[in-house]
């Protein structure tokens, strides 16, 4: 069995256990020994972070080739347009290449905790909330995607990774699960090819 921790990471918390600059880290919220993040969540992002004590499970969750879906609640600046939603859905051209198509829809403001410090909003400019699901893990990808369509991200909350969600978890709280660990990948050992002796010639000896 593998240990899996679901943490609702607060805003401005480093996704590591130590920091030489004195910033808030996972050590202040996770008191379980020998668990490590399965993937990362930016310092200024909130929401679901998974940690585990099992290397195979960590690889399955975090490795890009598995394309595990990650769903975010995203507050953007401006009244987002149908054209922008279509662009996000089709994939956005970024400096490191076009993103894969995303699942995206505009949603009402979710019933979530108030961020500390609160988001700076301008009275003259409305904001929109999106539910965005991606299957990649590029650096600050969601923020770059919305910015590329003309709607900068103001707040980013990761709601789910695969089938795991932050439902029932207040910021800074966690839930521990015991789940079956994935089977390690099997290595196929091939026998070296046998060298065959040349057959004697059927011709007569001179």
Contact map, one row per residue, 1 for C-alpha under 8 A:
11100000000000000000000000000000000000000000000000000000000000000000000000000000000000000000000000000000000000000000000000000000000000000000000000000000000000000000000000000000011110000000000000000000000000
11110000000000000000000000000000000000000000000000011100100000000000000000000000000000000000000000000000000000000000000000000000000000000000000000000000000000000000000000000000011110000000000000000000000000
11111000000000000000000000000000000000000000000000011100000000000000000000000000000000000000000000000000000000000000000000000000000000000000000000000000000000000000000000000001111000000000000000000000000000
01111100000000000000000000000000000000000000000001111000000000000000000000000000000000000000000000000000000000000000000000000000000000000000000000000000000000000000000000000001111000000000000000000000000000
00111110000000000000000000000000000000000000000001110000000000000000000000000000000000000000000000000000000000000000000000000000000000000000000000000000000000000000000000000111100000000000000000000000000000
00011111000000000000000000000000000000000000000111100000000000000000000000000000000000000000000000000000000000000000000000000000000000000000000000000000000000000001110000000111100000000000000000000000000000
00001111100000000000000000000000000000000000001111100000000000000000000000000000000000000000000000000000000000000000000000000000000000000000000000000000000000000000010010011110000000000000000000000000000000
00000111110000000000000000000000000000000000011110000000000000000000000000000000000000000000000000000000000000000000000000000000000000000000000000000000000000000000010011111100000000000000000000000000000000
00000011111010000000000000000000000000000000011110000000000000000000000000000000000000000000000000000000000000000000000000000000000000000000000000000000000000000000000000111000000000000000000000000000000000
00000001111110000000000000000000000000000000111000000000000000000000000000000000000000000000000000000000000000000000000000000000000000000000000000000000000000000000000000110000000000000000000000000000000000
00000000111110000000000000000000000000000011110000000000000000000000000000000000000000000000000000000000000000000011000000000000000000000000000000000000000000000000000000000000000000000000000000000000000000
00000000011111000000000100000000000000000011110000000000000000000000000000000000000000000000000000000000000000000000000000000000000000000000000000000000000000000000000000000000000000000000000000000000000000
00000000111111100000001111000000000000000011000000000000000000000000000000000000000000000000000000000000000000000000000000000000000000000000000000000000000000000000000000000000000000000000000000000000000000
00000000000111111000001111000000000000000110000000000000000000000000000000000000000000000000000000000000000000000000000000000000000000000000000000000000000000000000000000000000000000000000000000000000000000
00000000000011111000000011000000000010011110000000000000000000000000000000000000000000000000000000000000000000000000000000000000000000000000000000000000000000000000000000000000000000000000000000000000000000
00000000000001111110000011100000000010000000000000000000000000000000000000000000000000000000000000000000000000000000000000000000000000000000000000000000000000000000000000000000000000000000000000000000000000
00000000000001111110000011100000000000000000000000000000000000000000000000000000000000000000000000000000000000000000000000000000000000000000000000000000000000000000000000000000000000000000000000000000000000
00000000000000011111000011100000000000000000000000000000000000000000000000000000000000000000000000000000000000000000000000000000000000000000000000000000000000000000000000000000000000000000000000000000000000
00000000000000011111111110000000000000000000000000000000000000000000000000000000000000000000000000000000000000000000000000000000000000000000000000000000000000000000000000000000000000000000000000000000000000
00000000000000000111111000000000000000000000000000000000000000000000000000000000000000000000000000000000000000000000000000000000000000000000000000000000000000000000000000000000000000000000000000000000000000
00000000000000000011111000000000000000000000000000000000000000000000000000000000000000000000000000000000000000000000000000000000000000000000000000000000000000000000000000000000000000000000000000000000000000
00000000000000000011111100000000000000000000000000000000000000000000000000000000000000000000000000000000000000000000000000000000000000000000000000000000000000000000000000000000000000000000000000000000000000
00000000000011000011111110000000000000000000000000000000000000000000000000000000000000000000000000000000000000000000000000000000000000000000000000000000000000000000000000000000000000000000000000000000000000
00000000000111000010011111010000000000000000000000000000000000000000000000000000000000000000000000000000000000000000000000000000000000000000000000000000000000000000000000000000000000000000000000000000000000
00000000000011111110001111111000000000000000000000000000000000000000000000000000000000000000000000000000000000000000000000000000000000000000000000000000000000000000000000000000000000000000000000000000000000
00000000000011111100000111111100000000000000000000000000000000000000000000000000000000000000000000000000000000000000000000000000000000000000000000000000000000000000000000000000000000000000000000000000000000
00000000000000011100000011111110000000000000000000000000000000000000000000000000000000000000000000000000000000000000000000000000000000000000000000000000000000000000000000000000000000000000000000000000000000
00000000000000000000000111111110000000000000000000000000000000000000000000000000000000000000000000000000000000000000000000000000000000000000000000000000000000000000000000000000000000000000000000000000000000
00000000000000000000000011111110000000000000000000000000000000000000000000000000000000000000000000000000000000000000000000000000000000000000000000000000000000000000000000011000000000000000000000000000000000
00000000000000000000000001111111000000000000000000000000000000000000000000000000000000000000000000000000000000000000000000000000000000000000000000000000000000000000000000000100000000000000000000000000000000
00000000000000000000000000111111100000000000000000000000000000000000000000000000000000000000000000000000000000000000000000000000000000000000000000000000000000000000000000000000000000000000000000000000000000
00000000000000000000000000000111111000000000000000000000000000000000000000000000000000000000000000000000000000000000000000000000000000000000000000000000000000000000000000000000000000000000000000000000000000
00000000000000000000000000000011111000000000000000000000000000000000000000000000000000000000000000000000000000000000000000000000000000000000000000000000000000000000000000000000000000000000000000000000000000
00000000000000000000000000000001111100000000000000001000000000000000000000000000000000000000000000000000000000000000000000000000000000000000000000000000000000000000000000000000000000000000000000000000000000
00000000000000000000000000000001111110000000000000111100000000000000000000000000000000000000000000000000000000000000000000000000000000000000000000000000000000000000000000000000000000000000000000000000000000
00000000000000000000000000000000011111000000000000111000000000000000000000000000000000000000000000000000000000000000000000000000000000000000000000000000000000000000000000000000000000000000000000000000000000
00000000000000110000000000000000001111110000000011110000010000000000000000000000000000000000000000000000000000000000000000000000000000000000000000000000000000000000000000000000000000000000000000000000000000
00000000000000000000000000000000000111110000000011110000111011000000000000000000000000000000000000000000000000000000000000000000000000000000000000000000000000000000000000000000000000000000000000000000000000
00000000000000000000000000000000000011111000000011000000010011100000000000000000000000000000000000000000000000000000000000000000000000000000000000000000000000000000000000000000000000000000000000000000000000
00000000000000100000000000000000000011111100000010000000000000000000000000000000000000000000000000000000000000000000000000000000000000000000000000000000000000000000000000000000000000000000000000000000000000
00000000000000100000000000000000000000111110110010000000000000000000000000000000000000000000000000000000000000000000000000000000000000000000000000000000000000000000000000000000000000000000000000000000000000
00000000000001100000000000000000000000011111110000000000000000000000000000000000000000000000000000000000000000000000000000000000000000000001000000000000000000000000000000000000000000000000000000000000000000
00000000001111100000000000000000000000001111100000000000000000000000000000000000000000000000000000000000000000000000000000000000000000000000000000000000000000000000000000000000000000000000000000000000000000
00000000001110000000000000000000000000000111110000000000000000000000000000000000000000000000000000000000000000000000000000000000000000000000000000000000000000000000000000000000000000000000000000000000000000
00000000011100000000000000000000000000001111111000000000000000000000000000000000000000000000000000000000000000000000000000000000000000000000000000000000001111000000000000000000000000000000000000000000000000
00000001111100000000000000000000000000001101111100000000000000000000000000000000000000000000000000000000000000000000000000000000000000000000000000000000000111000000000000000000000000000000000000000000000000
00000011110000000000000000000000000000000000111110000000000000000000000000000000000000000000000000000000000000000000000000000000000000000000000000000000000011100000010000100000000000000000000000000000000000
00000111100000000000000000000000000000000000011111000000000000000000000000000000000000000000000000000000000000000000000000000000000000000000000000000000000011111000110000000000000000000000000000000000000000
00000111100000000000000000000000000011111000001111100000000000000000000000000000000000000000000000000000000000000000000000000000000000000000000000000000000000000000000000000000000000000000000000000000000000
00011110000000000000000000000000000011100000000111110000000000000000000000000000000000000000000000000000000000000000000000000000000000000000000000000000000000000000000000000000000000000000000000000000000000
00011110000000000000000000000000001111000000000011111000010000000000000000000000000000000000000000000000000000000000000000000000000000000000000000000000000000000000000000000000000000000000000000000000000000
01111000000000000000000000000000001111000000000001111110110000000000000000000000000000000000000000000000000000000000000000000000000000000000000000000000000000000000000000000000000000000000000000000000000000
01110000000000000000000000000000011100000000000000111110010000000000000000000000000000000000000000000000000000000000000000000000000000000000000000000000000000000000000000000000000000000000000000000000000000
01100000000000000000000000000000001000000000000000011111110000000000000000000000000000000000000000000000000000000000000000000000000000000000000000000000000000000000000000000000000010000000000000000000000000
00000000000000000000000000000000000000000000000000011111111000000000000000000000000000000000000000000000000000000000000000000000000000000000000000000000000000000000000000000000000000000000000000000000000000
00000000000000000000000000000000000000000000000000000111111100000000000000000000000000000000000000000000000000000000000000000000000000000000000000000000000000000000000000000000000011110000000000000000000000
01000000000000000000000000000000000001000000000000010111111110000000000000000000000000000000000000000000000000000000000000000000000000000000000000000000000000000000000000000000000011000000000000000000000000
00000000000000000000000000000000000011100000000000111111111111000000000000000000000000000000000000000000000000000000000000000000000000000000000000000000000000000000000000000000000000000000000000000000000000
00000000000000000000000000000000000001000000000000000011111111100000000000000000000000000000000000000000000000000000000000000000000000000000000000000000000000000000000000000000000000000000000000000000000000
00000000000000000000000000000000000000000000000000000001111111100100000000000000000000000000000000000000000000000000000000000000000000000000000000000000000000000000000000000000000001000000000000000000000000
00000000000000000000000000000000000001100000000000000000111111100101000000000000000000000000000000000000000000000000000000000000000000000000000000000000000000000000000000000000000000000000000000000000000000
00000000000000000000000000000000000001100000000000000000011111110101000000000000000000000000000000000000000000000000000000000000000000000000000000000000000000000000000000000000000000000000000000000000000000
00000000000000000000000000000000000000100000000000000000001111111110000000000000000000000000000000000000000000000000000000000000000000000000000000000000000000000000000000000000000000000000000000000000000000
00000000000000000000000000000000000000000000000000000000000001111111000000000000000000000000000000000000000000000000000000000000000000111000000000000000000000000000000000000000000000000000000000000000000000
00000000000000000000000000000000000000000000000000000000000000111110000000000000000000000000000000000000000000000000000000000000000000000000000000000000000000000000000000000000000000000000000000000000000000
00000000000000000000000000000000000000000000000000000000000111111111000000000000000000000000000000000000000000000000000000000000000000000000000000000000000000000000000000000000000000000000000000000000000000
00000000000000000000000000000000000000000000000000000000000000111111100000000000000000000000000000000000000000000000000000000000000000110000000000000000000000000000000000000000000000000000000000000000000000
00000000000000000000000000000000000000000000000000000000000011010111110000000000000000000000000000000000000000000000000000000000000000110000000000000000000000001100000000000000000000000000000000000000000000
00000000000000000000000000000000000000000000000000000000000000000011111000000000000000000000000000000000000000000000000000000000000011110000000000000000000000001100000000000000000000000000000000000000000000
00000000000000000000000000000000000000000000000000000000000000000001111100000000000000000000000000000000000000000000000000000000000011100000000000000000000001111100000000000000000000000000000000000000000000
00000000000000000000000000000000000000000000000000000000000000000000111110000000000000000000000000000000000000000000000000000000001111000000000000000000000001111000000000000000000000000000000000000000000000
00000000000000000000000000000000000000000000000000000000000000000000011111000000000000000000000000000000000000000000000000000000011110000000000000000000000111110000000000000000000000000000000000000000000000
00000000000000000000000000000000000000000000000000000000000000000000001111100000000000000000000000000000000001000000000000000000111100000000000000000000000111100000000000000000000000000000000000000000000000
00000000000000000000000000000000000000000000000000000000000000000000000111110000000000000000000000000000000000000000000000000000111100000000000000000000111110000000000000000000000000000000000000000000000000
00000000000000000000000000000000000000000000000000000000000000000000000011111000000000000000000000000000000000000000000000000011110000000000000000000000111100000000000000000000000000000000000000000000000000
00000000000000000000000000000000000000000000000000000000000000000000000001111101000000000000000000000000000000000000000000000011110000000000000001000011111000000000000000000000000000000000000000000000000000
00000000000000000000000000000000000000000000000000000000000000000000000000111110000000000000000000000000000000000000000000001111000000000000000000000011110000000000000000000000000000000000000000000000000000
00000000000000000000000000000000000000000000000000000000000000000000000000011111000000000000000000000000000000000000000000001111000000000000000000000010000000000000000000000000000000000000000000000000000000
00000000000000000000000000000000000000000000000000000000000000000000000000001111100000000000000000000000000000000000000000000111000000000000000000000000000000000000000000000000000000000000000000000000000000
00000000000000000000000000000000000000000000000000000000000000000000000000010111110110000000000000000000000000000000000000000011000000000000000000000010000000000000000000000000000000000000000000000000000000
00000000000000000000000000000000000000000000000000000000000000000000000000000011111110000000000000000000000000000000000000000000000000000000000000000000000000000000000000000000000000000000000000000000000000
00000000000000000000000000000000000000000000000000000000000000000000000000000001111111000000000000000000000000000000000000000000000000000000000000000000000000000000000000000000000000000000000000000000000000
00000000000000000000000000000000000000000000000000000000000000000000000000000000111111100000000000000000000000000000000000000000000000000000000000000000000000000000000000000000000000000000000000000000000000
00000000000000000000000000000000000000000000000000000000000000000000000000000001111111110000000000000000000000000000000000000000000000000000000000001100000000000000000000000000000000000000000000000000000000
00000000000000000000000000000000000000000000000000000000000000000000000000000001111111111000000000000001100000000000000000000000000000000000000000000000000000000000000000000000000000000000000000000000000000
00000000000000000000000000000000000000000000000000000000000000000000000000000000011111111100000000000000000000000000000000000000000000000000000000000000000000000000000000000000000000000000000000000000000000
00000000000000000000000000000000000000000000000000000000000000000000000000000000001111111111000000000000000000000000000000000000000000000000000000001000000000000000000000000000000000000000000000000000000000
00000000000000000000000000000000000000000000000000000000000000000000000000000000000111111111000000001111000000000000000000000000000000000000000011001000000000000000000000000000000000000000000000000000000000
00000000000000000000000000000000000000000000000000000000000000000000000000000000000011111110000000001111000000000000000000000000000000000000000000000000000000000000000000000000000000000000000000000000000000
00000000000000000000000000000000000000000000000000000000000000000000000000000000000001111111000000011100000000000000000000000000000000000000000000000000000000000000000000000000000000000000000000000000000000
00000000000000000000000000000000000000000000000000000000000000000000000000000000000000111111100001111100000000000000000000000000000000000000000000000000000000000000000000000000000000000000000000000000000000
00000000000000000000000000000000000000000000000000000000000000000000000000000000000000110111110001111000000000000000000000000000000000000000000010011000000000000000000000000000000000000000000000000000000000
00000000000000000000000000000000000000000000000000000000000000000000000000000000000000000011111011100000000000000000000000000000000000000000000000010000000000000000000000000000000000000000000000000000000000
00000000000000000000000000000000000000000000000000000000000000000000000000000000000000000001111111100000000000000000000000000000000000000000000110010000000000000000000000000000000000000000000000000000000000
00000000000000000000000000000000000000000000000000000000000000000000000000000000000000000000111110000000000000000000000000000000000000000000000000000000000000000000000000000000000000000000000000000000000000
00000000000000000000000000000000000000000000000000000000000000000000000000000000000000000000011111000000000000000000000000000000000000000000000000000000000000000000000000000000000000000000000000000000000000
00000000000000000000000000000000000000000000000000000000000000000000000000000000000000000000111111100000000000000000000000000000000000000000000000000000000000000000000000000000000000000000000000000000000000
00000000000000000000000000000000000000000000000000000000000000000000000000000000000000000011110111110000000000000000000000000000000000000000000000000000000000000000000000000000000000000000000000000000000000
00000000000000000000000000000000000000000000000000000000000000000000000000000000000000000011110011111000000000000000000000000000000000000000000000000000000000000000000000000000000000000000000000000000000000
00000000000000000000000000000000000000000000000000000000000000000000000000000000000000000111000001111100000000000000000000000000000001110000000000000000000000000000000000000000000000000000000000000000000000
00000000000000000000000000000000000000000000000000000000000000000000000000000000000000011111000000111110000000000000000000000000000001000000000000000000000000000000000000000000000000000000000000000000000000
00000000000000000000000000000000000000000000000000000000000000000000000000000000000000011110000000011111000000000000000000000000000111100000000000000000000000000000000000000000000000000000000000000000000000
00000000000000000000000000000000000000000000000000000000000000000000000000000000000000011000000000001111100000000000000000000000001111000000000000000000000000000000000000000000000000000000000000000000000000
00000000000000000000000000000000000000000000000000000000000000000000000000000000000010011000000000000111110000000000000000000000011110000000000000000000000000000000000000000000000000000000000000000000000000
00000000000000000000000000000000000000000000000000000000000000000000000000000000000010000000000000000011111000000000000000000000011100000000000000000000000000000000000000000000000000000000000000000000000000
00000000000000000000000000000000000000000000000000000000000000000000000000000000000000000000000000000001111100000000000000000001111000000000000000000000000000000000000000000000000000000000000000000000000000
00000000000000000000000000000000000000000000000000000000000000000000000000000000000000000000000000000000111111000000000000000001111000000000000000000000000000000000000000000000000000000000000000000000000000
00000000000000000000000000000000000000000000000000000000000000000000000000000000000000000000000000000000011111000000000000000000100000000000000000000000000000000000000000000000000000000000000000000000000000
00000000000000000000000000000000000000000000000000000000000000000000000000000000000000000000000000000000001111100000000000000001100000000000000000000000000000000000000000000000000000000000000000000000000000
00000000000000000000000000000000000000000000000000000000000000000000000010000000000000000000000000000000001111110000000000000000100000000000000000000000000000000000000000000000000000000000000000000000000000
00000000000000000000000000000000000000000000000000000000000000000000000000000000000000000000000000000000000011111000000000000000000000000000000000000000000000000000000000000000000000000000000000000000000000
00000000000000000000000000000000000000000000000000000000000000000000000000000000000000000000000000000000000001111100000000000000000000000000000000000000000000000000000000000000000000000000000000000000000000
00000000000000000000000000000000000000000000000000000000000000000000000000000000000000000000000000000000000000111110000000000000000000000000000000000000000000000000000001100000000000000000000000000000000000
00000000000000000000000000000000000000000000000000000000000000000000000000000000000000000000000000000000000000011111010000000000000000000000000000000000000000000000000000000000000000000000000000000000000000
00000000001000000000000000000000000000000000000000000000000000000000000000000000000000000000000000000000000000001111111000000000000000000000000000000000000000000000000000000000000000000000000000000000000000
00000000001000000000000000000000000000000000000000000000000000000000000000000000000000000000000000000000000000000111110000000000000000000000000000000000000000000000000000000000000000000000000000000000000000
00000000000000000000000000000000000000000000000000000000000000000000000000000000000000000000000000000000000000000011111000000000000000000000000000000000000000000000000000000000000000000000000000000000000000
00000000000000000000000000000000000000000000000000000000000000000000000000000000000000000000000000000000000000000111111100000000000000000000000000000000000000000000000000000000000000000000000000000000000000
00000000000000000000000000000000000000000000000000000000000000000000000000000000000000000000000000000000000000000010111110000000000000000000000000000000011000000000000000000000000000000000000000000000000000
00000000000000000000000000000000000000000000000000000000000000000000000000000000000000000000000000000000000000000000011111000000000000000000000000000000010000000000000000000000000000000000000000000000000000
00000000000000000000000000000000000000000000000000000000000000000000000000000000000000000000000000000000000000000000001111101000000000000000000000000000000000000000000000000000000000000000000000000000000000
00000000000000000000000000000000000000000000000000000000000000000000000000000000000000000000000000000000000000000000000111111100000000000000000000000000000000000000000000000000000000000000000000000000000000
00000000000000000000000000000000000000000000000000000000000000000000000000000000000000000000000000000000000000000000000011111100000000000000000000000000000000000000000000000000000000000000000000000000000000
00000000000000000000000000000000000000000000000000000000000000000000000000000000000000000000000000000000000000000000000001111100000000000000000000000000000000000000000000000000000000000000000000000000000000
00000000000000000000000000000000000000000000000000000000000000000000000000001100000000000000000000000000000000000000000011111110000000000000000000000000000000000000000000000000000000000000000000000000000000
00000000000000000000000000000000000000000000000000000000000000000000000000001110000000000000000000000000000000000000000001111111000000000000000000000000000000000000000000000000000000000000000000000000000000
00000000000000000000000000000000000000000000000000000000000000000000000000111111000000000000000000000000000000000000000000001111100000000000000000000000000000000000000000000000000000000000000000000000000000
00000000000000000000000000000000000000000000000000000000000000000000000000111111000000000000000000000000011010000000000000000111110000000000000000000000000000000000000000000000000000000000000000000000000000
00000000000000000000000000000000000000000000000000000000000000000000000011110000000000000000000000000000011111000000000000000011111000000000000000000000000000000000000000000000000000000000000000000000000000
00000000000000000000000000000000000000000000000000000000000000000000000111110000000000000000000000000001111000000000000000000001111100000000000000000000000000000000000000000000000000000000000000000000000000
00000000000000000000000000000000000000000000000000000000000000000000001111000000000000000000000000000011111000000000000000000000111110000000000000000000000000000000000000000000000000000000000000000000000000
00000000000000000000000000000000000000000000000000000000000000000000001111000000000000000000000000000111100000000000000000000000011111000000000000000000000000000000000000000000000000000000000000000000000000
00000000000000000000000000000000000000000000000000000000000000000000111100000000000000000000000000000111000000000000000000000000001111100000000000000000000000000000000000000000000000000000000000000000000000
00000000000000000000000000000000000000000000000000000000000000000000111000000000000000000000000000011110000000000000000000000000000111110000000000000000000000000000000000000000000000000000000000000000000000
00000000000000000000000000000000000000000000000000000000000000010011110000000000000000000000000000010100000000000000000000000000000011111000000000000000000000000000000000000000000000000000000000000000000000
00000000000000000000000000000000000000000000000000000000000000010011100000000000000000000000000000010000000000000000000000000000000001111100000000000000000000000000000000000000000000000000000000000000000000
00000000000000000000000000000000000000000000000000000000000000010000000000000000000000000000000000000000000000000000000000000000000000111110100000000000000000000000000000000000000000000000000000000000000000
00000000000000000000000000000000000000000000000000000000000000000000000000000000000000000000000000000000000000000000000000000000000000011111100000000000000000000000000000000000000000000000000000000000000000
00000000000000000000000000000000000000000000000000000000000000000000000000000000000000000000000000000000000000000000000000000000000000001111100000000000000000000000000000000000000000000000000000000000000000
00000000000000000000000000000000000000000100000000000000000000000000000000000000000000000000000000000000000000000000000000000000000000000111111100000000000000000000000000000000000000000000000000000000000000
00000000000000000000000000000000000000000000000000000000000000000000000000000000000000000000000000000000000000000000000000000000000000001111111110000000000000000000000000000000000000000000000000000000000000
00000000000000000000000000000000000000000000000000000000000000000000000000000000000000000000000000000000000000000000000000000000000000000001111111000000000000000000000000000000000000000000000000000000000000
00000000000000000000000000000000000000000000000000000000000000000000000000000000000000000000000000000000000000000000000000000000000000000001111111100001100000000000000000000000000000000000000000000000000000
00000000000000000000000000000000000000000000000000000000000000000000000000000000000000000000010000000000000000000000000000000000000000000001111111110000000000000000000000000000000000000000000000000000000000
00000000000000000000000000000000000000000000000000000000000000000000000000000000000000010001010000000000000000000000000000000000000000000000111111111000000000000000000000000000000000000000000000000000000000
00000000000000000000000000000000000000000000000000000000000000000000000000010000000000010000000000000000000000000000000000000000000000000000011111111111100000000000000000000000000000000000000000000000000000
00000000000000000000000000000000000000000000000000000000000000000000000000000000000000000000000000000000000000000000000000000000000000000000001111111111100000000000000000000000000000000000000000000000000000
00000000000000000000000000000000000000000000000000000000000000000000000000000000000000000001110000000000000000000000000000000000000000000000000111111110000000000000000000000000000000000000000000000000000000
00000000000000000000000000000000000000000000000000000000000000000000000000000000000100110001000000000000000000000000000000000000000000000000000011111110000000000000000000000000000000000000000000000000000000
00000000000000000000000000000000000000000000000000000000000000000000000000000000000100000000000000000000000000000000000000000000000000000000000001111111000000000000000000000000000000000000000000000000000000
00000000000000000000000000000000000000000000000000000000000000000000000000011101000000000000000000000000000000000000000000000000000000000000000001111111100000000000000000000000000000000000000000000000000000
00000000000000000000000000000000000000000000000000000000000000000000000000011000000000000000000000000000000000000000000000000000000000000000001001100111110000000000000000000000000000000000000000000000000000
00000000000000000000000000000000000000000000000000000000000000000000000001111000000000000000000000000000000000000000000000000000000000000000001001100011111100000000000000000000000000000000000000000000000000
00000000000000000000000000000000000000000000000000000000000000000000000001111000000000000000000000000000000000000000001100000000000000000000000000000001111100000000000000000000000000000000000000000000000000
00000000000000000000000000000000000000000000100000000000000000000000000001110000000000000000000000000000000000000000001000000000000000000000000000000000111110000000000000000000000000000000000000000000000000
00000000000000000000000000000000000000000000110000000000000000000000000111100000000000000000000000000000000000000000000000000000000000000000000000000000111111000000000000000000000000000000000000000000000000
00000000000000000000000000000000000000000000111100000000000000000000000111000000000000000000000000000000000000000000000000000000000000000000000000000000001111100000000000000000000000000000000000000000000000
00000000000000000000000000000000000000000000111100000000000000000000011110000000000000000000000000000000000000000000000000000000000000000000000000000000000111111000000000000000000000000000000000000000000000
00000000000000000000000000000000000000000000001100000000000000000000011110000000000000000000000000000000000000000000000000000000000000000000000000000000000011111000110000000000000000000000000000000000000000
00000000000000000000000000000000000000000000000100000000000000000000011100000000000000000000000000000000000000000000000000000000000000000000000000000000000001111111110000000000000000000000000000000000000000
00000000000000000000000000000000000000000000000100000000000000000001111000000000000000000000000000000000000000000000000000000000000000000000000000000000000001111111100000000000000000000000000000000000000000
00000000000000000000000000000000000000000000000000000000000000000001110000000000000000000000000000000000000000000000000000000000000000000000000000000000000000011111000000000000000000000000000000000000000000
00000000000000000000000000000000000000000000000000000000000000000000000000000000000000000000000000000000000000000000000000000000000000000000000000000000000000011111100000000000000000000000000000000000000000
00000100000000000000000000000000000000000000000000000000000000000000000000000000000000000000000000000000000000000000000000000000000000000000000000000000000000011111110000000000000000000000000000000000000000
00000100000000000000000000000000000000000000000100000000000000000000000000000000000000000000000000000000000000000000000000000000000000000000000000000000000000111011111000000000000000000000000000000000000000
00000111000000000000000000000000000000000000001100000000000000000000000000000000000000000000000000000000000000000000000000000000000000000000000000000000000000110001111110000000000000000000000000000000000000
00000000000000000000000000000000000000000000000000000000000000000000000000000000000000000000000000000000000000000000000000000000000000000000000000000000000000000000111110000000000000000000000000000000000000
00000000000000000000000000000000000000000000000000000000000000000000000000000000000000000000000000000000000000000000000000000000000000000000000000000000000000000000011111000000000000000000000000000000000000
00000011000000000000000000000000000000000000000000000000000000000000000000000000000000000000000000000000000000000000000000000000000000000000000000000000000000000000011111101110000000000000000000000000000000
00000001000000000000000000000000000000000000000000000000000000000000000000000000000000000000000000000000000000001000000000000000000000000000000000000000000000000000000111111000000000000000000000000000000000
00000001110000000000000000000000000000000000001000000000000000000000000000000000000000000000000000000000000000001000000000000000000000000000000000000000000000000000000011111000000000000000000000000000000000
00000011110000000000000000001000000000000000000000000000000000000000000000000000000000000000000000000000000000000000000000000000000000000000000000000000000000000000000001111100000000000000000000000000000000
00000011100000000000000000001000000000000000000000000000000000000000000000000000000000000000000000000000000000000000000000000000000000000000000000000000000000000000000011111110000000000000000000000000000000
00001111000000000000000000000100000000000000000000000000000000000000000000000000000000000000000000000000000000000000000000000000000000000000000000000000000000000000000010011111000000000000000000000000000000
00001110000000000000000000000000000000000000000000000000000000000000000000000000000000000000000000000000000000000000000000000000000000000000000000000000000000000000000010001111100000000000000000000000000000
00111100000000000000000000000000000000000000000000000000000000000000000000000000000000000000000000000000000000000000000000000000000000000000000000000000000000000000000000000111110000000000000000000000000000
00111100000000000000000000000000000000000000000000000000000000000000000000000000000000000000000000000000000000000000000000000000000000000000000000000000000000000000000000000011111000000000000000000000000000
11110000000000000000000000000000000000000000000000000000000000000000000000000000000000000000000000000000000000000000000000000000000000000000000000000000000000000000000000000001111100000000000000000000000000
11110000000000000000000000000000000000000000000000000000000000000000000000000000000000000000000000000000000000000000000000000000000000000000000000000000000000000000000000000000111110000000000000000000000000
11000000000000000000000000000000000000000000000000000000000000000000000000000000000000000000000000000000000000000000000000000000000000000000000000000000000000000000000000000000011111000000000000000000000000
11000000000000000000000000000000000000000000000000000101100000000000000000000000000000000000000000000000000000000000000000000000000000000000000000000000000000000000000000000000001111100000000000000000000000
00000000000000000000000000000000000000000000000000000001100100000000000000000000000000000000000000000000000000000000000000000000000000000000000000000000000000000000000000000000000111110000000000000000000000
00000000000000000000000000000000000000000000000000000001000000000000000000000000000000000000000000000000000000000000000000000000000000000000000000000000000000000000000000000000000011111000000000000000000000
00000000000000000000000000000000000000000000000000000001000000000000000000000000000000000000000000000000000000000000000000000000000000000000000000000000000000000000000000000000000001111100000000000000000000
00000000000000000000000000000000000000000000000000000000000000000000000000000000000000000000000000000000000000000000000000000000000000000000000000000000000000000000000000000000000000111110000000000000000000
00000000000000000000000000000000000000000000000000000000000000000000000000000000000000000000000000000000000000000000000000000000000000000000000000000000000000000000000000000000000000011111000000000000000000
00000000000000000000000000000000000000000000000000000000000000000000000000000000000000000000000000000000000000000000000000000000000000000000000000000000000000000000000000000000000000001111100000000000000000
00000000000000000000000000000000000000000000000000000000000000000000000000000000000000000000000000000000000000000000000000000000000000000000000000000000000000000000000000000000000000000111110000000000000000
00000000000000000000000000000000000000000000000000000000000000000000000000000000000000000000000000000000000000000000000000000000000000000000000000000000000000000000000000000000000000000011111000000000000000
00000000000000000000000000000000000000000000000000000000000000000000000000000000000000000000000000000000000000000000000000000000000000000000000000000000000000000000000000000000000000000001111100000000000000
00000000000000000000000000000000000000000000000000000000000000000000000000000000000000000000000000000000000000000000000000000000000000000000000000000000000000000000000000000000000000000000111110000000000000
00000000000000000000000000000000000000000000000000000000000000000000000000000000000000000000000000000000000000000000000000000000000000000000000000000000000000000000000000000000000000000000011111000000000000
00000000000000000000000000000000000000000000000000000000000000000000000000000000000000000000000000000000000000000000000000000000000000000000000000000000000000000000000000000000000000000000001111100000000000
00000000000000000000000000000000000000000000000000000000000000000000000000000000000000000000000000000000000000000000000000000000000000000000000000000000000000000000000000000000000000000000000111110000000000
00000000000000000000000000000000000000000000000000000000000000000000000000000000000000000000000000000000000000000000000000000000000000000000000000000000000000000000000000000000000000000000000011111000000000
00000000000000000000000000000000000000000000000000000000000000000000000000000000000000000000000000000000000000000000000000000000000000000000000000000000000000000000000000000000000000000000000001111100000000
00000000000000000000000000000000000000000000000000000000000000000000000000000000000000000000000000000000000000000000000000000000000000000000000000000000000000000000000000000000000000000000000000111110000000
00000000000000000000000000000000000000000000000000000000000000000000000000000000000000000000000000000000000000000000000000000000000000000000000000000000000000000000000000000000000000000000000000011111000000
00000000000000000000000000000000000000000000000000000000000000000000000000000000000000000000000000000000000000000000000000000000000000000000000000000000000000000000000000000000000000000000000000001111100000
00000000000000000000000000000000000000000000000000000000000000000000000000000000000000000000000000000000000000000000000000000000000000000000000000000000000000000000000000000000000000000000000000000111110000
00000000000000000000000000000000000000000000000000000000000000000000000000000000000000000000000000000000000000000000000000000000000000000000000000000000000000000000000000000000000000000000000000000011111000
00000000000000000000000000000000000000000000000000000000000000000000000000000000000000000000000000000000000000000000000000000000000000000000000000000000000000000000000000000000000000000000000000000001111100
00000000000000000000000000000000000000000000000000000000000000000000000000000000000000000000000000000000000000000000000000000000000000000000000000000000000000000000000000000000000000000000000000000000111110
00000000000000000000000000000000000000000000000000000000000000000000000000000000000000000000000000000000000000000000000000000000000000000000000000000000000000000000000000000000000000000000000000000000011111
00000000000000000000000000000000000000000000000000000000000000000000000000000000000000000000000000000000000000000000000000000000000000000000000000000000000000000000000000000000000000000000000000000000001111
00000000000000000000000000000000000000000000000000000000000000000000000000000000000000000000000000000000000000000000000000000000000000000000000000000000000000000000000000000000000000000000000000000000000111
